[in-house]
Amino acid sequence: MNKKQLWILYAVIIFMMVWGFDLLNAVKFNNKINWSRVFTVFAVTQTFFVLTTMLLTRLVFSRYYTRKQYGKLSLAVAGLMVYFILVRYLTEEIIMPAISGARNYNESTPFLYYVLDNIYFAIIYIFLGFLVFLLDYQVGLKHKESLLIQQNREAELAFLRSQVSPHFLFNSLNNIYALSYKKSGKAPEAILKLSELVRFMLYEKQEMIPLSKEWEYVQNLVSLQQLRYHFPLPIETEVKGDLSAVHIAPYLLIPFVENVFKHARLVEKGPPINVLMQVEGNRLDFSLSNTISNGQKDKSGGIGLQNVKRRLELLYPGRHMLTINNHKQLFSIKLTINLQDGNKNSNSR
């Protein structure tokens, strides 16, 4: 709880203990409220020793209960009871009689009886103070736990995101190397395309970007891959809806497209690669299908699809559905996400 909530809780408890029950009884039995009896000097003194007792209880339990120093805690609680009894006796039986002649107990009351009688009240207020402390302590633990979970989530997302760039860069450099090895005139253009993509990866630090920007990144990747081939790539794309109206985590669709160029059967006038991007409201439907090459696949595997699966789990828990089918020579992916509205401000680091 914050300080404001804590003080409100203390105020409610003090009001109920000092005035609340008497007022409730007056209302319950339809009695007139005697305001002169409500606002007495003893209400002021009771407010003082009740509040200070509960605040000291919070201090004691914060220091010893949280450190599991139960021996010291027991002694401190006993000290709180002594404090309560002595402060009440001092204010109500010594100071107030000297000032106004009013006292709470009869003048002939033995001190031992006073002590025993007030142990009961001390226990009540210390217990109430402990309940307030315990509530605040549990709320604080939950808050710290949620912060820790959030920090771990952000650290994992940062790690996963950092994997995307080197993975893409590694593949792109291999492609440029192949072009350079063949002394292809396409190599300078490939380097230029790669530099544009790397600039985007280095300087795009927002957690969410317009889907149109992610789609532009995908198209740049396709253009870079096109430079490897002497024939137009058989890619059929279809875009429906306003891509600028929603936001998405950057580099989320890249692994799917990279996977195509890694394993697809790309031949001139061969089976097309089908890509569909559809936005309806805040919902994104992304699908991709391609035939699988009969050639040997990369034995080292890759981090692409596993990376994006984990990122989806962290970024869109309960708000996405990913279906991957690998049937004979046809590979297909269908992804549905409930995205962020483009009119909302995207978070940035």
Helices and strands as residue ranges (DSSP letters): H 3-15, I 16-20, H 21-28, H 35-38, H 41-60, I 61-65, H 70-89, I 90-95, H 96-100, H 111-181, H 187-203, E 209-210, H 211-226, E 235-240, G 243-245, E 246-248, H 254-263, E 273-280, E 283-291, H 304-315, E 320-327, E 330-338, E 340-341
